[in-house]
Amino acid sequence: MNARLHAFSGALHSALFRIQSAFINRDTGIDTSTPSASQSNRKHRGEVFIVGAGPGDAELLTLKAHRLLQTADVVMFDWLVSQSVLDCIPRHISKEFVGKRCGKHSMPQTMICQRLVELGLEGKRVVRLKGGDPAIFARTSEETMALHSAGIKFAIVPGITAASGASAYTGIPLTDRRFAQSVKFMTAQFQNPEKQADWAAIANSVKHETTVVYMGLKRLQQLSEKLINEGIDSAMPVAVIENACCSQQRVVAGTIKSIFKCVAEAEFTGPALVIIGHVVTARQPVALELISQSHAKSTV
C-alpha cells in the first residue's frame, strides 16, 4: 500500500511540474520540454551572466564585467555594445551578434532566449552583453525567465545606463535643485494606444522634472507634437545626444518646437538619447579631452 501511495505521489509531483513548466514556457516562448533539455544532467549545465556594457566608453565597464569577458566561453552581444567594449574580449572567445534595431534586420527576442538556453544546456559559460544597464529597457526579464525555466543558473551584472553616461559626458545634469528634483526614464510608444505614455502628465511634470527618452530619435517629431498638443511650453529646452560616451559623440540642443528640425539638419542616425527639461540650460563645460588624455596615458 505504501509503495502504491509513493508511486502515486511521484506521478502527481511530475504532473504538477509539467503544468508549471507549461505556464512558464507560455510566457517565454521557449520550449524546454525537449529530450535534450529534460535529460541534461544538471551538474553539467552552464551558467549565464547578463552583463551591462555601459554607454560606449570601454573604460566605463565595471571590473566585474571586464573579468567576466575574459573568462567566458561565448559572448552574445547586441548592436548597442560599442567596438571599444568588444575589443576587450580575447580573440579566442566566441562572439555572437544577436542585435535588435528598429527598422533593421534583427534577431527576434524568442530566438535570443532559445540560443541562451541552448548554450546553457551545452554547459557553456555565457556572457549576455547588453548596452547600458540590463535593468533599463533591455528585455532582461524575458531572458531570465527562459533560463530559469530551463534550470540554468544566471546572474546579472549592472552597467552605467545611457542617461547617466550622456549626462556625465555632455555636462547636462539629470537633476538640479534649481530646475528638477526628479528624473523620468521612458521610451516613446505610439502604435499601441494602451502602451502610450501619459503625455499630458509629462507636459505638466517637465516643468520641475527631467524626462529622458531612450530610443526616441525616429519618433522625435511625434514626441514633440504630442507634448506641444498637451500644452508644454514651446520654448522648453531639449537636447539630443548621439553616440553618447563614444569618440563620435554629438550633441544638438534646441527647444521642443525646433529640436526635430535641428536634429534633421545635423543628420543624426543614432543611437541617440533625448533629454527634455530646464536642466539642458544648466549644461556644464566638461573638458572631454581630460578623459581621452587619461586613456592615452594609461595605454603608453
Order of alpha helices (4+ residues) and beta strands (2+ residues): alpha-alpha-beta-alpha-beta-alpha-beta-alpha-beta-alpha-beta-alpha-beta-alpha-beta-alpha-beta-beta-alpha-beta-alpha
